[in-house]
Amino acid sequence: MRSHLVTATFLAVVLCAALAASPRAAEVTFQSLVREMTDLDALASFPDPAFDCAQFSSYDRRSTDPAVLTDENWFANGDRGQHIRKETRNGADEWVMLDAEGPGAIVRIWSANATDAGIVRVYLDNAPDPVIELPLQDMLDGEHAPFLAPLSGVRSRGWNTHLPIPYASHCKITASQPDFYYQINYRTYEKGTEVESFRPEMAQAAQDLLEQTRQILANPDTLPQTGPRATTHYRETIAPGASIEMRLEGEGAIQNITCRADAQDLERALRQCVVSMVFDDQKTPSVEAPLGDFFGTAPGINPYKSLPCGVRDDGAMYSQWVMPYRKSATLRIANHGTAPVTVDGAVVSGPRPWTPRSLYFHAKWRAQFDIPTHPRQDWTYVAVDGKGRFVGDMLHVTNPVKDWWGEGDEKIYVDGEAFPSHFGTGTEDYYGYAWCNNEPFVHAYHNQPRCDGPGNYGHTCVSRFHILDNIPFTKDFKFDMEVWHWADVKVNMAATSYWYARPGAEDAFKAINPADLRIVTPPPLPEPKRVEGALEGEKLEVLSVTGGNATTQQSATWPWSGEQQLWWMDGAPGNVLTLAFEAPENRRYEVRAVFTKAIDYGIMQLAVNGVNTGEPMDFFNNGVIVTEEISLGVFSLKQGQNTLTVEITGANEKSNPKRYMFGLDYLLISPVNATN
């Protein structure tokens, strides 16, 4: 079996490799990259050796021209099953996901449906055989060494790994099945950089380092501190219109900031108090953001623990970003609200030499209200002119409806690119989750600590911190996110972006307008309409499912009873879903149903209590529709539990992609007289 990287077949190789000496020490190794996974200080200098960071993904290849702002071009949304090409090896097809010249390193892989990808193979340095060969789900689920949690794992249905895979000259990654979503982030080092290509025994040799890294990522708010430190404590009540200020003198760096806030309306206070920082008496602040947003929480206190910043369970906010300065650092908190706010915390600093590669830390916020979701548009998080590296962002969305707001793809342009070197597959995919899932999650690198619901209604807070996958730039940087909503509404968005830059860099942010420091309460949701007597599909008991995932899909876009349906995804021909429904007495009933049809829905054989309802039903349609009530026939039902089985038999030849999905809005059973 070849499902795991390290097997008994090459234990002898491990021992030999441990004894072998490299004739020349590489600048970049597997172990050096693993160390970077928790090295926040390294982000505060321009990388040496220098590298670019880019992305391969399954984005819709119809997106070719940013001047053609249509769903058929720049905002095309068919982001599944797209690859570079198909190859044949040993008589079997492989779909190429990434093909990159080195020296370089893979620094992140994500998928929404890793179980559909089959076997992933990683070929390094043009070797004919893969150095890694295993099911993609085993690479990403966090349960198979060396891809163990929290280096890898499934969070809110998004499959992730951040374990690095370095290569000296070339990398190609393939999958044995084509129909899945993916993103692969990778570095390309400057020519001449010595990179030691990954071998499975490297993970074995680095067991202690990997375990140490796993422990840090599992407890990221306690990042070890070394060297001398000076702590400046503060506790002040800031009156409306007033501010407090702290100044640090001499060459050094801020290493840690903690803050607790207390106010009558804390959620409002965290938005209306603004933190700003000026390094070396710059004319404009390098940091300017609402207090809560700066620490990655909005609106209000949303506990989460990430490596660079977070909120502990007791409400204490913390920042572990390293912030160098040559002569001084000035921190200011201003209260733009109408009520006093008490802040209590500490600023920890320490010596750090300023060098020609040193970078200033930046964090800035922008908000826009009543953004129309139609026509589609790209919304800019941050635009910078200069030299530096992008390291993360937090997004706060206020959504007035339950429908999904985040179909939009990230588009990241580096150093004057006409076409983005990062072109994503969905907003939640960028943040490391999937399928518009509203389940909160926290991780050292990415988070969804708040999603109010029901569905995706209300306030959502998501963040992603680019540590190993940080994006250096030498001339300019721009980050756009598509505003791509299922519904035609208006949303509010506020983004905090984090980056480092050399002195003289300029950004497009305007000074914060106090009028924008507000939190909008979304309008109350109307009571969803329900069909009288309906047996709602999403409420039926799932007795069994032999493949795929049966869940609830919620949306007011389509006329589902109760605005929900039972949604069966990721099945395959031959898989069977068995549902239970109740009848009040033993007798014959006509069974009617309402279904969903769409381009990626399959052909199904339905049966009631084991009796087929007729010929297989084709649920394909070029566009999403909800059917009228369809009679499935007359059946003898028993009092209590009865069954509806759904078997996937295939897909329409026009279906693209072939995903075999099934959607049941509701069943309706009507008694039939014996004479009928």
C-alpha positions as CSV (number, residue, x, y, z in Angstrom):
1,M,0.0,0.0,0.0
2,R,1.4,3.4,-1.0
3,S,-1.0,5.7,0.9
4,H,1.6,7.0,3.4
5,L,4.8,8.8,2.9
6,V,6.9,6.7,5.2
7,T,6.7,2.9,4.9
8,A,8.8,0.0,6.0
9,T,10.2,-0.4,2.4
10,F,12.6,2.4,2.9
11,L,13.4,2.4,6.6
12,A,17.0,1.5,5.6
13,V,17.1,4.6,3.4
14,V,16.1,6.7,6.4
15,L,19.1,5.4,8.4
16,C,21.5,5.9,5.6
17,A,20.3,9.4,4.8
18,A,20.7,10.4,8.5
19,L,24.4,9.4,8.2
20,A,25.1,11.0,4.9
21,A,26.6,14.5,4.7
22,S,25.5,17.0,2.1
23,P,28.5,18.3,0.1
24,R,27.0,21.8,0.2
25,A,24.6,23.2,2.8
26,A,21.4,24.4,1.2
27,E,20.0,27.8,1.9
28,V,16.5,26.4,2.1
29,T,15.6,23.1,3.6
30,F,12.5,21.3,4.8
31,Q,13.6,22.1,8.4
32,S,14.3,25.8,7.7
33,L,10.8,26.1,6.2
34,V,9.2,24.4,9.1
35,R,10.9,26.9,11.4
36,E,9.5,29.7,9.4
37,M,6.0,28.5,10.1
38,T,6.3,30.0,13.6
39,D,8.9,32.7,13.0
40,L,7.1,36.0,13.2
41,D,10.3,38.0,13.5
42,A,11.4,36.8,10.0
43,L,8.4,38.6,8.5
44,A,9.8,41.9,9.7
45,S,12.7,41.8,7.2
46,F,12.6,41.5,3.4
47,P,13.3,37.8,2.6
48,D,16.9,36.6,2.0
49,P,17.0,34.6,-0.2
50,A,14.3,36.5,-2.1
51,F,11.3,34.7,-3.4
52,D,7.9,35.3,-5.1
53,C,4.7,33.7,-3.9
54,A,2.0,32.7,-6.3
55,Q,-0.9,30.3,-6.6
56,F,-2.3,27.6,-8.9
57,S,-6.0,27.0,-8.5
58,S,-9.0,25.5,-10.2
59,Y,-10.4,29.0,-11.0
60,D,-12.8,29.3,-14.0
61,R,-10.5,29.6,-17.1
62,R,-13.2,31.7,-18.8
63,S,-11.9,34.6,-16.6
64,T,-9.4,36.2,-19.0
65,D,-10.2,39.9,-19.4
66,P,-10.7,42.3,-16.4
67,A,-12.4,44.7,-18.8
68,V,-15.2,42.2,-19.5
69,L,-17.2,42.4,-16.3
70,T,-19.6,39.6,-16.9
71,D,-20.4,36.2,-15.3
72,E,-19.1,34.6,-18.6
73,N,-15.7,36.2,-18.2
74,W,-14.1,38.1,-15.3
75,F,-16.7,36.9,-12.8
76,A,-17.1,33.4,-14.1
77,N,-17.8,31.0,-11.3
78,G,-17.2,27.5,-12.6
79,D,-14.2,27.0,-10.4
80,R,-14.3,23.2,-10.1
81,G,-12.4,20.6,-12.2
82,Q,-10.1,23.1,-13.9
83,H,-6.5,22.0,-14.5
84,I,-3.5,22.8,-16.6
85,R,-3.6,19.6,-18.7
86,K,-4.2,15.9,-18.7
87,E,-1.3,13.5,-18.9
88,T,-1.0,9.7,-19.1
89,R,1.4,7.7,-17.0
90,N,1.7,4.0,-16.8
91,G,-1.6,3.8,-18.8
92,A,-3.6,5.9,-16.3
93,D,-4.7,9.6,-16.6
94,E,-3.3,12.2,-14.3
95,W,-4.6,15.8,-14.1
96,V,-1.9,18.4,-13.6
97,M,-2.7,21.0,-10.9
98,L,0.7,22.7,-10.6
99,D,3.7,22.9,-12.9
100,A,6.4,25.2,-11.5
101,E,10.0,25.9,-12.3
102,G,12.2,26.1,-9.2
103,P,13.9,26.5,-7.0
104,G,10.8,26.7,-4.8
105,A,8.5,25.3,-2.2
106,I,4.9,24.4,-1.8
107,V,3.6,26.3,1.2
108,R,-0.2,25.7,1.2
109,I,-2.7,23.3,-0.3
110,W,-6.5,23.6,0.1
111,S,-9.5,21.8,-1.3
112,A,-13.2,21.8,-0.8
113,N,-13.7,18.2,-1.7
114,A,-10.4,16.3,-1.3
115,T,-12.3,13.0,-1.4
116,D,-13.0,13.5,-5.1
117,A,-9.4,14.1,-6.1
118,G,-8.2,10.5,-5.8
119,I,-4.4,10.0,-5.6
120,V,-2.2,13.1,-5.5
121,R,1.3,12.8,-6.8
122,V,4.2,15.2,-6.2
123,Y,7.0,15.0,-8.7
124,L,10.2,16.9,-7.9
125,D,13.1,18.0,-10.2
126,N,11.6,16.2,-13.3
127,A,12.0,12.8,-11.7
128,P,9.8,10.1,-13.4
129,D,8.4,8.8,-10.1
130,P,6.6,10.9,-7.4
131,V,8.2,11.6,-4.1
132,I,4.8,11.8,-2.5
133,E,1.9,9.5,-3.6
134,L,-1.2,9.3,-1.4
135,P,-4.9,10.1,-1.4
136,L,-5.4,13.9,-1.3
137,Q,-7.7,13.4,1.7
138,D,-4.9,11.8,3.6
139,M,-2.6,14.7,2.9
140,L,-5.2,17.3,4.1
141,D,-7.2,15.6,6.8
142,G,-4.7,16.1,9.6
143,E,-4.7,12.4,10.6
144,H,-1.8,11.0,8.5
145,A,1.9,11.6,9.3
146,P,3.7,13.8,8.6
147,F,0.6,15.9,7.6
148,L,-0.8,15.9,11.1
149,A,-3.0,18.5,12.8
150,P,-2.7,21.4,13.2
151,L,-0.2,21.5,10.3
152,S,-3.1,20.0,8.3
153,G,-6.8,19.5,8.9
154,V,-10.5,20.0,7.9
155,R,-12.1,23.2,9.2
156,S,-15.7,24.1,8.4
157,R,-15.5,21.6,5.5
158,G,-12.3,23.1,4.0
159,W,-9.3,20.7,3.7
160,N,-5.9,22.3,4.4
161,T,-2.2,21.6,4.7
162,H,0.6,24.1,5.4
163,L,3.4,21.5,5.6
164,P,6.1,22.8,3.2
165,I,7.5,20.8,0.3
166,P,10.7,22.3,-1.0
167,Y,12.2,21.5,-4.4
168,A,15.5,22.4,-6.1
169,S,14.5,22.9,-9.8
170,H,11.0,21.9,-10.6
171,C,7.7,20.7,-9.1
172,K,4.7,19.1,-10.7
173,I,1.5,18.0,-8.8
174,T,-1.1,15.8,-10.3
175,A,-4.4,14.1,-9.2
176,S,-5.9,10.9,-10.5
177,Q,-9.4,12.3,-10.6
178,P,-10.3,15.7,-12.1
179,D,-13.5,16.9,-10.5
180,F,-12.5,18.9,-7.5
181,Y,-11.6,22.4,-6.2
182,Y,-8.1,23.2,-5.2
183,Q,-5.6,26.0,-4.4
184,I,-1.9,25.5,-4.2
185,N,0.3,28.4,-2.9
186,Y,4.0,28.1,-3.7
187,R,7.3,30.1,-3.5
188,T,9.8,30.6,-6.3
189,Y,13.2,31.6,-5.1
190,E,15.6,33.8,-7.0
191,K,17.9,31.9,-9.4
192,G,20.9,30.4,-7.8
193,T,19.2,29.7,-4.4
194,E,20.2,26.3,-3.1
195,V,17.1,24.4,-2.1
196,E,17.2,20.9,-0.8
197,S,14.4,18.9,-2.4
198,F,11.9,17.1,-0.1
199,R,12.4,13.4,0.6
200,P,10.1,11.4,2.9
201,E,12.9,10.6,5.3
202,M,13.3,14.4,6.0
203,A,10.0,14.3,7.9
204,Q,11.2,11.4,9.9
205,A,14.4,13.2,10.8
206,A,12.5,16.3,11.8
207,Q,10.1,14.6,14.2
208,D,11.1,16.7,17.2
209,L,10.9,20.0,15.2
210,L,7.5,19.0,13.7
211,E,6.2,18.2,17.2
212,Q,7.4,21.5,18.6
213,T,5.8,23.3,15.7
214,R,2.5,21.5,16.2
215,Q,2.5,22.5,19.8
216,I,3.1,26.1,19.0
217,L,0.4,26.2,16.4
218,A,-2.0,24.4,18.8
219,N,-1.3,27.1,21.4
220,P,-0.4,30.1,19.3
221,D,-1.1,32.8,21.9
222,T,1.9,31.7,24.0
223,L,4.6,32.2,21.4
224,P,7.9,31.8,23.1
225,Q,9.9,35.0,23.7
226,T,13.6,35.2,23.9
227,G,16.1,37.9,24.8
228,P,15.7,41.0,27.0
229,R,12.3,42.7,27.1
230,A,10.9,45.9,28.5
231,T,7.2,46.1,29.4
232,T,5.2,49.3,29.4
233,H,1.9,48.9,31.3
234,Y,-1.1,51.1,30.8
235,R,-4.5,51.5,32.3
236,E,-6.6,54.6,31.3
237,T,-10.2,55.6,31.0
238,I,-10.4,57.5,27.7
239,A,-13.2,60.2,27.6
240,P,-15.1,60.8,24.4
241,G,-13.0,62.9,22.1
242,A,-9.8,62.2,24.1
243,S,-6.8,59.9,23.5
244,I,-3.9,58.3,25.3
245,E,-0.3,58.0,23.9
246,M,2.7,55.9,24.6
247,R,6.2,56.5,23.1
248,L,9.1,54.1,23.0
249,E,12.6,55.5,22.4
250,G,15.7,53.9,20.8
251,E,16.3,51.3,18.2
252,G,14.2,48.1,18.7
253,A,10.9,46.4,18.0
254,I,7.5,46.0,19.6
255,Q,7.1,42.3,20.3
256,N,3.8,42.0,22.0
257,I,0.7,44.1,22.7
258,T,-2.2,43.1,25.0
259,C,-5.4,45.1,25.6
260,R,-8.6,44.6,27.6
261,A,-11.3,47.1,27.0
262,D,-14.3,47.9,29.1
263,A,-17.3,50.0,28.1
264,Q,-21.0,50.2,28.5
265,D,-21.4,49.1,24.9
266,L,-18.2,47.2,24.3
267,E,-19.0,46.2,20.7
268,R,-19.5,49.8,19.7
269,A,-16.5,50.9,21.7
270,L,-14.1,48.5,19.9
271,R,-15.1,50.0,16.6
272,Q,-15.2,53.7,17.7
273,C,-11.8,53.6,19.4
274,V,-8.9,53.8,16.9
275,V,-5.4,52.6,17.4
276,S,-2.6,54.3,15.4
277,M,1.1,53.8,15.4
278,V,3.9,55.9,14.0
279,F,7.4,54.6,13.7
280,D,10.4,57.0,13.5
281,D,8.2,60.1,13.4
282,Q,6.7,59.3,10.0
283,K,4.3,61.9,8.6
284,T,1.4,59.4,8.3
285,P,0.7,56.4,10.6
286,S,1.8,52.9,9.6
287,V,-1.1,51.6,11.7
288,E,-4.6,53.0,11.8
289,A,-7.6,50.7,12.6
290,P,-10.4,50.4,15.0
291,L,-9.2,48.8,18.2
292,G,-11.1,45.5,17.8
293,D,-10.4,45.2,14.1
294,F,-6.7,45.7,14.7
295,F,-6.7,42.6,16.9
296,G,-8.7,40.7,14.2
297,T,-12.1,40.8,15.9
298,A,-15.3,42.5,14.6
299,P,-17.8,43.4,15.6
300,G,-17.1,43.1,19.4
301,I,-15.2,40.4,21.2
302,N,-15.0,37.1,19.3
303,P,-12.5,34.8,21.0
304,Y,-10.0,33.1,18.7
305,K,-6.3,32.3,18.9
306,S,-4.0,32.8,16.0
307,L,-0.3,33.1,15.8
308,P,0.1,36.9,15.1
309,C,-3.0,38.1,17.0
310,G,-6.2,36.9,18.7
311,V,-8.7,37.2,21.5
312,R,-8.4,35.0,24.6
313,D,-11.4,33.6,26.3
314,D,-11.3,36.2,29.0
315,G,-11.6,39.0,26.4
316,A,-7.9,40.0,26.4
317,M,-6.8,40.9,22.9
318,Y,-3.2,40.3,21.9
319,S,-0.8,41.0,19.0
320,Q,2.4,39.2,18.5
321,W,3.4,41.0,15.2
322,V,7.0,42.2,15.4
323,M,7.2,45.9,14.7
324,P,10.8,47.3,14.2
325,Y,11.8,50.9,14.4
326,R,15.1,52.8,14.2
327,K,14.5,55.6,16.7
328,S,11.1,55.6,18.2
329,A,7.5,54.1,18.1
330,T,4.4,56.1,19.2
331,L,1.2,54.3,20.0
332,R,-2.1,56.2,20.3
333,I,-5.6,55.1,21.1
334,A,-8.3,57.7,20.4
335,N,-12.0,57.5,21.5
336,H,-14.3,58.8,18.7
337,G,-17.4,57.6,20.5
338,T,-19.8,59.2,22.9
339,A,-19.1,57.2,26.1
340,P,-15.9,56.6,28.1
341,V,-13.8,53.5,27.4
342,T,-11.3,51.9,29.8
343,V,-8.3,50.2,28.3
344,D,-5.8,48.1,30.2
345,G,-2.8,46.2,28.9
346,A,0.9,46.2,28.1
347,V,3.3,46.9,25.3
348,V,6.4,44.6,25.3
349,S,9.5,45.7,23.3
350,G,13.0,44.6,22.9
351,P,16.3,45.4,21.1
352,R,16.3,44.6,17.4
353,P,18.9,46.0,15.0
354,W,17.6,48.0,12.0
355,T,19.2,46.7,8.8
356,P,18.8,47.5,5.1
357,R,16.3,44.7,4.9
358,S,14.2,45.8,7.9
359,L,10.5,46.6,7.3
360,Y,7.9,48.7,9.0
361,F,4.7,47.0,10.2
362,H,1.5,48.3,8.7
363,A,-2.2,47.6,9.5
364,K,-5.0,49.6,8.0
365,W,-8.7,49.4,7.8
366,R,-11.3,50.4,5.2
367,A,-15.1,50.1,5.3
368,Q,-17.8,50.6,2.8
369,F,-21.5,50.5,3.4
370,D,-24.5,49.5,1.2
371,I,-22.3,47.9,-1.5
372,P,-24.6,46.6,-4.3
373,T,-24.0,43.0,-5.1
374,H,-25.2,43.6,-8.7
375,P,-23.5,44.3,-11.0
376,R,-20.5,42.3,-9.9
377,Q,-17.4,44.2,-8.9
378,D,-13.9,43.7,-7.4
379,W,-13.5,45.3,-4.0
380,T,-10.0,46.4,-3.0
381,Y,-8.7,45.3,0.4
382,V,-5.3,47.1,0.0
383,A,-3.1,48.7,-2.6
384,V,0.6,49.6,-1.8
385,D,3.4,51.2,-3.8
386,G,6.9,50.2,-2.6
387,K,8.7,47.1,-1.3
388,G,7.6,44.7,1.3
389,R,5.5,41.6,2.0
390,F,1.8,41.0,2.6
391,V,1.0,39.0,5.7
392,G,-2.7,38.8,6.2
393,D,-6.2,40.3,6.6
394,M,-9.4,40.2,8.5
395,L,-12.8,40.7,6.9
396,H,-16.1,41.7,8.6
397,V,-19.2,41.4,6.5
398,T,-22.7,42.5,7.4
399,N,-25.2,40.5,5.3
400,P,-29.0,41.4,5.3
401,V,-30.1,37.9,4.1
402,K,-29.4,34.3,4.8
403,D,-28.0,33.7,1.3
404,W,-24.3,33.2,0.7
405,W,-22.3,36.4,0.3
406,G,-18.9,34.9,-0.6
407,E,-18.8,33.3,-4.0
408,G,-16.1,35.9,-4.9
409,D,-12.5,35.0,-5.8
410,E,-9.4,36.7,-4.4
411,K,-7.3,38.4,-7.1
412,I,-3.8,39.4,-6.0
413,Y,-1.5,41.5,-8.2
414,V,2.2,41.8,-7.5
415,D,4.7,44.1,-9.1
416,G,2.6,45.5,-11.9
417,E,1.0,42.2,-13.0
418,A,-1.8,42.6,-15.6
419,F,-3.3,39.3,-14.6
420,P,-3.3,38.3,-10.9
421,S,-0.8,35.7,-9.8
422,H,-3.3,34.6,-7.1
423,F,-6.8,33.9,-8.7
424,G,-8.9,32.0,-6.2
425,T,-12.1,29.9,-6.2
426,G,-14.3,31.6,-3.5
427,T,-14.0,33.9,-0.5
428,E,-14.4,31.1,2.0
429,D,-11.8,29.0,0.1
430,Y,-9.3,31.8,0.5
431,Y,-10.0,31.8,4.2
432,G,-9.5,28.0,4.3
433,Y,-13.1,26.7,4.7
434,A,-15.7,25.6,2.1
435,W,-19.3,25.3,1.0
436,C,-20.4,28.6,2.6
437,N,-20.2,26.8,5.9
438,N,-21.3,29.0,8.8
439,E,-19.7,26.7,11.5
440,P,-17.1,28.7,13.5
441,F,-13.5,27.5,13.6
442,V,-10.2,28.8,14.9
443,H,-6.6,28.1,13.8
444,A,-3.2,29.6,14.1
445,Y,-3.4,30.8,10.4
446,H,-7.1,31.2,9.6
447,N,-10.4,31.7,11.4
448,Q,-14.1,32.2,11.4
449,P,-14.8,33.1,15.0
450,R,-18.2,34.6,14.2
451,C,-21.1,33.9,11.8
452,D,-24.4,34.9,13.3
453,G,-26.9,33.0,11.2
454,P,-29.3,31.6,10.4
455,G,-27.5,30.7,7.2
456,N,-25.1,33.5,6.5
457,Y,-27.3,36.3,7.8
458,G,-25.9,39.0,10.1
459,H,-22.3,39.6,11.0
460,T,-19.4,37.3,9.9
461,C,-15.8,37.7,10.9
462,V,-13.1,35.8,9.0
463,S,-9.3,36.1,8.9
464,R,-6.2,34.7,7.2
465,F,-2.6,35.2,8.2
466,H,0.0,34.6,5.5
467,I,3.0,33.3,7.5
468,L,4.8,30.7,5.4
469,D,2.7,31.8,2.4
470,N,3.5,35.6,2.8
471,I,3.7,37.5,-0.5
472,P,6.8,39.6,-1.1
473,F,6.6,42.6,-3.5
474,T,9.3,44.9,-4.8
475,K,7.3,47.6,-6.6
476,D,3.6,47.3,-5.7
477,F,0.9,45.1,-4.4
478,K,-2.9,45.0,-4.8
479,F,-5.5,42.7,-3.2
480,D,-9.0,42.6,-4.7
481,M,-11.9,40.4,-3.7
482,E,-14.9,39.8,-5.9
483,V,-18.3,40.9,-4.4
484,W,-20.2,37.9,-5.6
485,H,-23.5,37.3,-3.7
486,W,-26.2,34.8,-4.4
487,A,-28.8,37.5,-3.8
488,D,-29.3,41.0,-5.3
489,V,-28.9,43.0,-2.1
490,K,-26.6,45.5,-0.4
491,V,-23.9,44.4,2.0
492,N,-21.4,46.2,4.3
493,M,-17.8,45.2,4.3
494,A,-14.8,46.2,6.5
495,A,-11.3,44.8,5.9
496,T,-8.2,45.2,8.0
497,S,-5.0,44.4,6.0
498,Y,-1.6,43.6,7.5
499,W,1.7,44.1,5.6
500,Y,5.3,45.1,6.0
501,A,7.1,47.6,3.9
502,R,10.4,49.5,3.5
503,P,10.5,53.2,4.4
504,G,8.9,55.3,1.7
505,A,6.2,52.9,0.7
506,E,2.8,54.5,0.2
507,D,-0.7,53.1,0.4
508,A,-4.1,54.1,-0.9
509,F,-5.8,54.3,2.5
510,K,-7.4,57.6,3.5
511,A,-7.4,58.7,7.1
512,I,-10.3,57.1,8.9
513,N,-13.5,59.1,8.9
514,P,-15.1,58.8,12.3
515,A,-18.5,58.7,10.6
516,D,-17.5,55.2,9.3
517,L,-16.8,53.9,12.7
518,R,-20.2,52.3,13.0
519,I,-21.8,48.8,13.2
520,V,-24.9,48.4,11.1
521,T,-27.6,46.2,12.5
522,P,-29.0,44.1,9.7
523,P,-32.8,44.2,9.2
524,P,-34.9,41.5,10.8
525,L,-35.5,38.5,8.6
526,P,-39.1,37.8,7.5
527,E,-40.6,34.5,8.6
528,P,-40.0,32.0,5.8
529,K,-43.0,30.7,4.0
530,R,-43.8,27.0,4.4
531,V,-46.1,24.7,2.5
532,E,-48.9,23.4,4.7
533,G,-48.6,19.7,5.5
534,A,-45.1,19.5,3.8
535,L,-42.6,16.9,5.1
536,E,-39.6,19.2,4.8
537,G,-36.7,17.4,3.1
538,E,-34.1,18.9,5.4
539,K,-36.0,17.6,8.4
540,L,-36.2,14.0,7.2
541,E,-34.1,11.6,9.1
542,V,-31.1,10.3,7.1
543,L,-31.1,6.6,7.8
544,S,-28.0,5.9,5.7
545,V,-25.9,7.3,2.9
546,T,-23.3,5.2,1.1
547,G,-21.3,8.0,-0.3
548,G,-21.1,11.8,-0.3
549,N,-22.7,14.1,2.3
550,A,-26.3,14.8,3.0
551,T,-26.8,18.2,4.6
552,T,-29.1,21.2,4.7
553,Q,-28.9,24.0,2.1
554,Q,-30.4,27.3,3.1
555,S,-31.3,30.1,0.7
556,A,-34.0,32.7,0.1
557,T,-33.0,32.9,-3.5
558,W,-35.0,29.9,-4.6
559,P,-38.6,29.2,-3.6
560,W,-38.0,26.4,-1.2
561,S,-40.5,25.8,1.5
562,G,-39.0,27.2,4.7
563,E,-36.1,28.5,2.5
564,Q,-34.3,25.2,2.9
565,Q,-33.8,21.9,1.1
566,L,-32.1,18.5,1.8
567,W,-28.9,18.7,-0.3
568,W,-26.9,15.5,-1.2
569,M,-23.5,16.3,-2.5
570,D,-20.3,14.5,-3.6
571,G,-22.0,11.2,-4.3
572,A,-21.1,8.9,-7.2
573,P,-23.1,6.4,-9.4
574,G,-24.2,3.5,-7.3
575,N,-24.4,5.5,-4.0
576,V,-27.7,5.4,-2.2
577,L,-29.3,7.8,0.2
578,T,-32.1,6.5,2.4
579,L,-34.5,8.9,4.1
580,A,-37.2,8.2,6.7
581,F,-40.7,9.9,6.6
582,E,-43.8,9.4,8.7
583,A,-47.3,8.4,7.8
584,P,-50.2,8.8,10.3
585,E,-51.9,5.4,9.6
586,N,-51.8,2.3,7.5
587,R,-53.3,3.1,4.1
588,R,-52.6,4.0,0.5
589,Y,-51.2,7.5,-0.2
590,E,-50.2,9.5,-3.2
591,V,-46.7,10.8,-2.6
592,R,-45.8,14.1,-4.2
593,A,-42.4,15.9,-4.0
594,V,-40.7,19.1,-5.0
595,F,-37.1,18.9,-6.2
596,T,-34.3,21.1,-7.3
597,K,-32.7,20.9,-10.7
598,A,-29.4,22.4,-11.8
599,I,-26.5,21.9,-14.2
600,D,-24.6,19.6,-11.8
601,Y,-27.5,17.5,-10.5
602,G,-27.7,13.9,-11.4
603,I,-30.0,11.1,-12.6
604,M,-31.7,9.3,-9.7
605,Q,-33.7,6.2,-9.2
606,L,-36.3,6.8,-6.4
607,A,-38.1,4.2,-4.5
608,V,-40.8,4.4,-1.7
609,N,-40.5,1.4,0.7
610,G,-38.4,-0.4,-1.9
611,V,-40.9,0.1,-4.7
612,N,-39.5,2.2,-7.6
613,T,-41.4,5.4,-8.4
614,G,-41.0,4.8,-12.1
615,E,-38.0,5.4,-14.4
616,P,-34.9,7.2,-13.2
617,M,-35.5,10.9,-12.9
618,D,-33.1,13.4,-14.5
619,F,-32.5,16.5,-12.3
620,F,-30.4,18.3,-14.9
621,N,-31.3,21.8,-15.9
622,N,-29.2,24.6,-17.4
623,G,-29.7,26.9,-14.4
624,V,-31.1,26.4,-10.9
625,I,-34.9,25.8,-10.8
626,V,-37.3,24.4,-8.2
627,T,-39.9,22.1,-9.7
628,E,-43.6,22.1,-9.3
629,E,-45.1,19.2,-7.2
630,I,-44.4,16.0,-9.0
631,S,-46.4,12.8,-8.3
632,L,-44.2,9.9,-7.5
633,G,-47.2,7.5,-7.5
634,V,-49.6,5.8,-5.1
635,F,-48.1,3.6,-2.4
636,S,-49.2,1.5,0.6
637,L,-47.6,3.3,3.6
638,K,-47.5,2.0,7.1
639,Q,-48.2,3.9,10.3
640,G,-44.9,5.4,11.5
641,Q,-41.7,5.2,9.6
642,N,-41.5,4.7,5.8
643,T,-38.5,5.1,3.5
644,L,-37.6,7.1,0.4
645,T,-34.4,5.8,-1.2
646,V,-32.4,7.7,-3.8
647,E,-29.8,5.9,-5.9
648,I,-27.5,7.8,-8.3
649,T,-27.6,6.1,-11.7
650,G,-25.7,8.7,-13.8
651,A,-25.8,12.2,-15.1
652,N,-27.1,14.0,-18.1
653,E,-24.7,14.2,-21.0
654,K,-25.0,18.0,-20.9
655,S,-24.1,18.1,-17.2
656,N,-20.9,20.0,-16.5
657,P,-19.3,19.4,-14.2
658,K,-20.8,15.9,-13.4
659,R,-21.4,16.1,-9.7
660,Y,-24.5,14.0,-9.3
661,M,-26.1,16.3,-6.7
662,F,-29.7,15.8,-5.5
663,G,-32.0,18.3,-3.8
664,L,-35.3,17.6,-2.1
665,D,-37.5,20.5,-1.0
666,Y,-40.4,18.5,0.5
667,L,-42.6,15.5,0.4
668,L,-46.4,15.7,0.6
669,I,-48.5,12.6,1.2
670,S,-52.3,12.6,0.5
671,P,-54.7,9.7,1.5
672,V,-56.2,7.8,-1.5
673,N,-59.7,6.4,-1.2
674,A,-60.0,2.6,-1.7
675,T,-62.2,3.2,-4.8
676,N,-59.6,5.4,-6.5
